[in-house]
Amino acid sequence: MKTFEVLEHTADIGIVAYGADLKQAFSHAAEGLFSLIVDLDTVREKSMRPVKVSAADIEMLLASWLNELIYIFDTEHLVFKHFEITEITDEQLMANCYGEKVNQRRHELKRGVKAATYHKLRVEKGNGYRVQVIFDV
């Protein structure tokens, strides 16, 4: 089962992520986000950073989760490759994110990702979960 795929979009870029449950789908969405920023094979799981976000509904929670990760990348210069979501409801998510500080010698940054947008934002349940998000780059 594939974990995520990149969607080409006019001036932006998006991802579709999959999971057997919401925890896995949101984790794969975060992995997809960081795959747009850096080659994940170069990221080591040297440190853990807890993250907690809240939102009014599950779609807004997806955007808040990804935007919080972008904020941490921008302000703390951390790149992540593994995401352990410990709790998720329709309005709240708690996770432990594993990665390291950006190292210019090992991490070639691919592109800047400004924000997860609400355009075509989806969380769908079928045979497992499918989430979709478009990023402003």
C-alpha positions in Angstrom: 0.0 0.0 0.0 1.4 3.4 -1.0 1.6 5.9 1.8 1.4 9.2 -0.2 1.6 10.7 -3.7 2.5 14.1 -4.9 -0.2 16.1 -6.8 1.0 18.7 -9.4 -1.2 21.8 -9.1 -1.0 25.0 -11.2 1.4 27.2 -9.2 1.3 25.1 -6.0 1.8 21.4 -5.1 -0.2 19.0 -3.1 -0.2 15.5 -1.7 -2.7 12.7 -1.2 -1.9 10.4 1.8 -3.4 7.1 2.7 -3.7 5.1 5.9 -5.6 2.3 7.5 -6.8 4.8 10.2 -6.6 8.5 10.8 -3.4 8.3 12.7 -1.6 6.6 9.8 -3.2 8.9 7.2 -2.1 12.1 9.1 1.3 10.7 9.7 1.7 9.9 6.0 0.5 13.4 5.1 3.3 14.8 7.3 5.8 12.5 5.7 4.6 13.7 2.3 5.0 17.3 3.4 8.6 16.8 4.4 9.4 14.9 1.2 8.5 18.1 -0.6 11.1 20.0 1.5 14.0 17.6 1.8 15.2 14.1 0.7 13.9 12.0 3.6 16.7 9.5 3.2 19.1 12.2 4.5 17.2 12.9 7.7 18.2 11.2 10.9 15.8 10.6 13.8 18.2 12.2 16.4 15.6 14.1 18.4 11.9 14.0 19.2 9.6 17.1 19.3 6.1 16.8 20.7 3.3 18.6 18.8 -0.2 19.4 19.8 -2.8 21.1 17.6 -6.6 21.8 17.8 -9.1 22.8 15.2 -12.9 23.0 14.7 -13.2 19.9 12.5 -11.1 17.1 11.0 -10.3 18.9 7.7 -9.1 22.0 9.6 -7.2 19.7 12.0 -5.3 18.4 9.0 -4.4 21.9 7.8 -3.4 22.9 11.4 -1.2 19.9 11.8 0.7 20.5 8.6 0.9 24.2 9.2 2.3 23.7 12.7 5.0 21.4 11.2 5.8 24.1 8.6 6.0 26.7 11.4 8.4 24.4 13.4 10.6 23.9 10.3 10.7 27.7 9.6 11.4 28.8 13.2 13.3 25.9 14.8 14.9 24.6 11.5 13.9 21.0 12.3 13.2 18.5 9.6 11.2 15.3 10.4 10.9 11.9 8.8 8.9 9.9 11.4 5.6 10.8 13.0 4.0 9.0 15.9 0.5 10.3 16.4 -0.5 9.4 20.0 -4.0 10.8 20.0 -6.4 12.1 17.4 -10.0 13.2 17.5 -12.0 15.4 15.1 -10.7 18.4 16.9 -7.3 17.6 18.5 -4.1 15.8 17.6 -1.0 15.0 19.7 2.1 13.6 18.2 5.8 12.9 18.6 7.9 13.9 15.6 11.3 12.5 15.0 14.1 14.2 13.0 16.9 16.7 13.4 18.1 20.2 12.9 18.8 21.1 9.3 22.4 20.4 8.4 23.5 22.3 5.2 26.1 19.7 4.4 23.6 16.8 4.4 20.2 18.4 3.7 19.6 19.9 0.3 16.4 21.8 0.6 14.2 21.1 -2.4 11.6 23.9 -2.1 10.0 26.3 0.3 6.5 25.3 1.5 4.6 28.3 2.8 1.4 26.8 4.1 -1.3 24.1 3.8 -4.3 25.7 2.1 -8.0 24.9 2.4 -8.3 24.6 -1.4 -9.4 21.0 -2.2 -8.7 20.0 1.4 -10.2 16.6 2.1 -10.4 13.8 4.7 -12.3 10.8 3.3 -13.1 7.5 4.8 -13.5 4.5 2.6 -11.4 1.4 2.6 -9.1 3.1 5.1 -8.5 6.9 5.0 -7.5 9.2 2.2 -6.4 12.8 2.9 -5.6 15.5 0.4 -4.0 18.9 0.8 -2.6 21.6 -1.5 0.4 23.6 -0.3 1.2 27.2 -1.2 4.9 27.2 -2.3 
